[in-house]
Amino acid sequence: MGEMEEVDVDHITTDIATQKSPLVCESASHACNDRENIPLTGPVFKNPVCKVYRFQTVDSKWMLVREQMEECTLSFSIPKQLLSLYIQEDMSRVQDLRELGELSPHWDNLRKEVITRYGGIISSYQETLAELDKITGRSFKPSCCKAQKSLEFIPINLHTQRMRVTCPRKTDAFYDIVTVGAPAAHFQGFKCGGLQRLLSRYETEKKSFSTAYQCIYYSPEHTAKAQEVLSSMSLLQPFITNLADQLLQAAQEHSSPGLRDALKNLSDKTEQFVHTLKDELVKSALLALHAARPGYVSKNQKQTPVQGGQHQGQIHHGSEQNQSPIQGLPGHIPTTVVTESTVVCNNVEGSQTLTRDGGLKHQDSIPHHKEYDEEEWDRVWANVAKCLNCVIAMVDKLQEEDNSKQEQVPEQQLADVITSHNPGDWREQLCPVVTRLNECVMEVVEKAKRAMTFVLLQEAACSIPQGFLLQQRRDIVFSQALAALACGFIMRLYAGMQDKGFLRQLHMVGLVAQFESLLSTYSEEIGMLEDMEVGISDLQRVVFKITEAKTDDLSDLQPVVCGRRDHFTVEVPLPRLAFRTMPEEIKEGKPLRVFPVLFNVGINEQQTIAERFGDISLQERINQKNFEILEFYYKSLSEKVPLECLPCFQTQADVKELLETLGQNVVTKKRKNVEILWIAGAICRRLNGIRFTSCKSAKDRTSMSVTLEQCALLRDEHQLSKDFFIRALDCMRREGCRIENVEKNIRCRKYAFNMLQLMAFPKCYRPPEGTYGKVDS
């Protein structure tokens, strides 16, 4: 963090060519080791660049403005952790498929092909992770590397920027923003569109894939439910085992309070476990799995033997039925359709084999060559609840007997009785029912795990190969989006540590994360926007937890990601002293939610073409949908947190009025309506939210937006003279942190615009003369 080269004082001329203005601003680069009065931005930021200005206010006084831009180590650490989790999850999925047991030739061949596909993804991710491990010292990906395969999981040009304002006789204020290139799969390209379009097309085509592969079609809701059941079981089963051990330990110690507490926790988790599995999808999937075993014969086949020609007709009929097996039914595949379709698959010999041998280990607990007992799952599932009731009854009995004994013994003999009581009695009596509960839970887990794995096998088989490619694309985009979100969350958390209202809002409702995008809805950028929309939406699957760091060393203050694709948790360690000041709910590990919203308004010449001759419906739909999310968040916040907890601003409009104005702008047909972005940003700041700004590379259009927002805040909140607004804006764009960002990315201090492009830009997004030109970006 050495001294940077001093920058000359900038004399800015007015719009009137013949008139010179007085000195209205000065800009200088400063070393950033004088942080004693600057709120911490967190332990994951490095390589700061600082600029300091003096701007004149309406009362002819001077304000001091300090810009500070930093890189974030999470650019690399979050994607590397995600890659490890993706590899771990896919390896676990392969193991589950191998443990599915013996399957008929058709299903066995599909399983081998799916395992081969998973193997390809695992190998690719391992190679990418190995390449990233070789990189040391770097903490951001420059825009010129956006299409580099080894860096495709890394966000583009991720930086934080803080503007700190010091005015006479006023408390210092600071404003934070995160800038990042739009999360998108640049290496894979956008020839066929982005994730939103590809996923929509894929879901439409998957039904025909299911017929071609003779699989059962499961909707996205069903596959999501299967993943949720697997995830819940993997979390709850160890919980139940551990709580059962705690119950026996309390019985061993003859502790009535300990016994009651352990029983309550065990009851809660077991009821949650039972509720998770109370789904017809599990039951119907068990039937489908049974029908996929070798030698399965349905009742229909027994009752109506058919010859070869007739049988082929039945196969065709079954496949046609599979095209829409869930119509009209709440949440599960109809049993009759499952039976028909799986019978068909079992009668398809190896002639349709598409892959090599997968080296499977065969083990099978479901009996073959006999009719499936459809009530078996209900009995197994209900046994868990029955066993829990037995445990509760036994604990009640033990405590009642103990209470009655104590009432019968004279007071002077009570101590002797307690001392002579054998503490092992309770444990001995509880042990059989607790053991039986654990056995029933394990039996349910084994059956449900196989059933849900079979659902995902069918979904994966229908997905070959397109579904696997889409999953990789989605992993890449999500990795970039999560790195940016984690960066913004940590910056916002450190900025708000002393704000009790903010911390209350954080654990009671969560934070809004507002992503501003300047992408056009034309050519390749429409594909980037389609990727970004899905990536930002997928952030709803993320929660944060605050933990106490082992030490205050930087290595122990790095966030840790855990979970699987359907749900990730980012654990943020705080220094011990900071952690102790947190509200109890946060210290106890309450999950902290984030509400991601995306607003997009294209501003370049390509957007001009889209608005006049193309289609901007994607932008309109995104803005309308995310306005509704933002409106829902505000309603929830208003119900749970006093609005006094929110920050105060000089401008009179409150959040409710701003939301009404935003809603009107979202539905108004107006070209390049950048007011949508301004109002959404203002609402985010008033809601204690996290602000993000993006374009393709977070370098050129993003710089115009960030500097415009900073000057607008100076004008509206700190009385920057309106006469000097444009001059201050040009000063920031010419000498501020954003032109430094451009140089870091392309080693040239010019924004990548030409005159023709700028003619299409809204005037306030145009850089000053001499700061732009044709460069490789």
Disulfide bonds with the S-S distance in Angstrom:
Cys32-Cys50 1.50
